[in-house]
Amino acid sequence: MDRVKTVPMSNQLPLETNPVLAGGTAGAGRFQILVEYVPGVFVSTAAAERIEDAVEFFLKQAPGCEAGEIALFDRTERRVIGSVKWKVEPTENGLRVPHRHNLFVDWNTALIALELRQRVAEESKLTA
């Protein structure tokens, strides 16, 4: 994917971003991963035909900006089926750290995410 350039005004310097892709291919596919890189600006970073692949890409996707939203969009049903909410929690040292919470609108998608997490945990135990 090429760099995204804004159209600067005469008194501004051009801004460039390098999107971090989670995998898959941006473009065609029933499911699409949308990432907020600037407040209100979303970029499609991955797409997949199978829900299992889409959920895997969604779980691996890093935020584009601090507390940036990440959404799993179903193009066929035209709705968001998964999103990320950030909850800021204090640490033992008193620092406030954002923690990621994945939210899904239906149980089927949530169970797929749970199975993927369990599989990753089992694979990491085998390699350790």
One Martini backbone bead per residue (centre of mass of N, CA, C, O) as a GRO file, in nm:
protein
  128
    1MET     BB    1   0.097   0.035   0.023
    2ASP     BB    2   0.071   0.352  -0.011
    3ARG     BB    3   0.105   0.658   0.062
    4VAL     BB    4  -0.065   0.908   0.239
    5LYS     BB    5  -0.179   1.220   0.109
    6THR     BB    6  -0.233   1.533   0.156
    7VAL     BB    7  -0.395   1.846   0.093
    8PRO     BB    8  -0.238   2.125   0.111
    9MET     BB    9  -0.207   2.418   0.205
   10SER     BB   10  -0.005   2.688   0.149
   11ASN     BB   11   0.077   2.684   0.485
   12GLN     BB   12   0.138   2.372   0.451
   13LEU     BB   13   0.255   2.068   0.510
   14PRO     BB   14   0.293   1.766   0.414
   15LEU     BB   15   0.127   1.467   0.495
   16GLU     BB   16   0.236   1.145   0.622
   17THR     BB   17   0.144   0.796   0.600
   18ASN     BB   18   0.192   0.458   0.744
   19PRO     BB   19   0.023   0.194   0.732
   20VAL     BB   20  -0.078  -0.070   0.946
   21LEU     BB   21  -0.094  -0.398   0.864
   22ALA     BB   22  -0.262  -0.707   0.943
   23GLY     BB   23  -0.370  -0.819   0.668
   24GLY     BB   24  -0.442  -0.917   0.384
   25THR     BB   25  -0.667  -0.733   0.168
   26ALA     BB   26  -0.725  -0.450   0.035
   27GLY     BB   27  -1.077  -0.447  -0.052
   28ALA     BB   28  -1.191  -0.720  -0.117
   29GLY     BB   29  -1.467  -0.829   0.077
   30ARG     BB   30  -1.693  -0.876   0.323
   31PHE     BB   31  -1.471  -0.806   0.528
   32GLN     BB   32  -1.369  -0.513   0.726
   33ILE     BB   33  -1.095  -0.310   0.830
   34LEU     BB   34  -1.117  -0.027   1.049
   35VAL     BB   35  -0.904   0.266   1.094
   36GLU     BB   36  -0.811   0.520   1.315
   37TYR     BB   37  -0.573   0.787   1.245
   38VAL     BB   38  -0.779   1.019   1.279
   39PRO     BB   39  -1.012   1.199   1.388
   40GLY     BB   40  -1.256   1.071   1.156
   41VAL     BB   41  -1.028   0.883   1.011
   42PHE     BB   42  -1.070   0.609   0.793
   43VAL     BB   43  -0.901   0.291   0.724
   44SER     BB   44  -0.848   0.034   0.514
   45THR     BB   45  -0.645  -0.265   0.600
   46ALA     BB   46  -0.859  -0.509   0.561
   47ALA     BB   47  -0.974  -0.820   0.397
   48ALA     BB   48  -1.246  -1.073   0.397
   49GLU     BB   49  -1.449  -1.360   0.347
   50ARG     BB   50  -1.388  -1.480   0.619
   51ILE     BB   51  -1.458  -1.460   0.953
   52GLU     BB   52  -1.198  -1.582   1.070
   53ASP     BB   53  -1.000  -1.391   0.928
   54ALA     BB   54  -1.121  -1.122   1.023
   55VAL     BB   55  -1.084  -1.169   1.329
   56GLU     BB   56  -0.780  -1.204   1.321
   57PHE     BB   57  -0.715  -0.922   1.207
   58PHE     BB   58  -0.860  -0.763   1.430
   59LEU     BB   59  -0.683  -0.869   1.674
   60LYS     BB   60  -0.401  -0.760   1.532
   61GLN     BB   61  -0.480  -0.474   1.522
   62ALA     BB   62  -0.355  -0.166   1.534
   63PRO     BB   63  -0.358   0.139   1.622
   64GLY     BB   64  -0.341   0.461   1.464
   65CYS     BB   65  -0.407   0.598   1.743
   66GLU     BB   66  -0.481   0.735   2.019
   67ALA     BB   67  -0.765   0.575   2.091
   68GLY     BB   68  -0.831   0.427   1.838
   69GLU     BB   69  -1.041   0.297   1.622
   70ILE     BB   70  -1.181  -0.038   1.565
   71ALA     BB   71  -1.337  -0.212   1.284
   72LEU     BB   72  -1.585  -0.461   1.200
   73PHE     BB   73  -1.708  -0.500   0.870
   74ASP     BB   74  -2.017  -0.578   0.708
   75ARG     BB   75  -2.104  -0.550   0.379
   76THR     BB   76  -2.367  -0.713   0.351
   77GLU     BB   77  -2.510  -0.593   0.626
   78ARG     BB   78  -2.415  -0.303   0.692
   79ARG     BB   79  -2.219  -0.353   0.963
   80VAL     BB   80  -2.101  -0.355   1.278
   81ILE     BB   81  -1.944  -0.649   1.453
   82GLY     BB   82  -1.681  -0.489   1.557
   83SER     BB   83  -1.498  -0.346   1.843
   84VAL     BB   84  -1.301  -0.092   2.008
   85LYS     BB   85  -1.231  -0.034   2.351
   86TRP     BB   86  -1.101   0.208   2.578
   87LYS     BB   87  -0.955   0.149   2.901
   88VAL     BB   88  -0.855   0.340   3.167
   89GLU     BB   89  -0.590   0.224   3.381
   90PRO     BB   90  -0.430   0.192   3.667
   91THR     BB   91  -0.133   0.144   3.808
   92GLU     BB   92   0.085   0.092   4.062
   93ASN     BB   93   0.234   0.378   3.978
   94GLY     BB   94  -0.018   0.567   3.851
   95LEU     BB   95  -0.054   0.496   3.569
   96ARG     BB   96  -0.226   0.554   3.262
   97VAL     BB   97  -0.366   0.272   3.087
   98PRO     BB   98  -0.462   0.137   2.800
   99HIS     BB   99  -0.727  -0.100   2.736
  100ARG     BB  100  -0.834  -0.361   2.546
  101HIS     BB  101  -1.176  -0.402   2.409
  102ASN     BB  102  -1.360  -0.650   2.264
  103LEU     BB  103  -1.650  -0.605   2.056
  104PHE     BB  104  -1.951  -0.795   1.995
  105VAL     BB  105  -2.280  -0.846   1.853
  106ASP     BB  106  -2.222  -1.160   1.851
  107TRP     BB  107  -2.160  -1.482   1.952
  108ASN     BB  108  -2.015  -1.603   1.710
  109THR     BB  109  -1.783  -1.396   1.694
  110ALA     BB  110  -1.686  -1.430   1.989
  111LEU     BB  111  -1.616  -1.737   1.963
  112ILE     BB  112  -1.402  -1.706   1.748
  113ALA     BB  113  -1.214  -1.528   1.918
  114LEU     BB  114  -1.176  -1.732   2.148
  115GLU     BB  115  -1.054  -1.962   1.977
  116LEU     BB  116  -0.810  -1.802   1.876
  117ARG     BB  117  -0.686  -1.743   2.154
  118GLN     BB  118  -0.654  -2.040   2.240
  119ARG     BB  119  -0.470  -2.125   2.006
  120VAL     BB  120  -0.241  -1.926   2.066
  121ALA     BB  121  -0.184  -2.026   2.354
  122GLU     BB  122  -0.111  -2.318   2.273
  123GLU     BB  123   0.123  -2.245   2.078
  124SER     BB  124   0.297  -2.097   2.295
  125LYS     BB  125   0.337  -2.349   2.477
  126LEU     BB  126   0.483  -2.527   2.261
  127THR     BB  127   0.727  -2.312   2.212
  128ALA     BB  128   0.826  -2.288   2.530
   0.00000   0.00000   0.00000
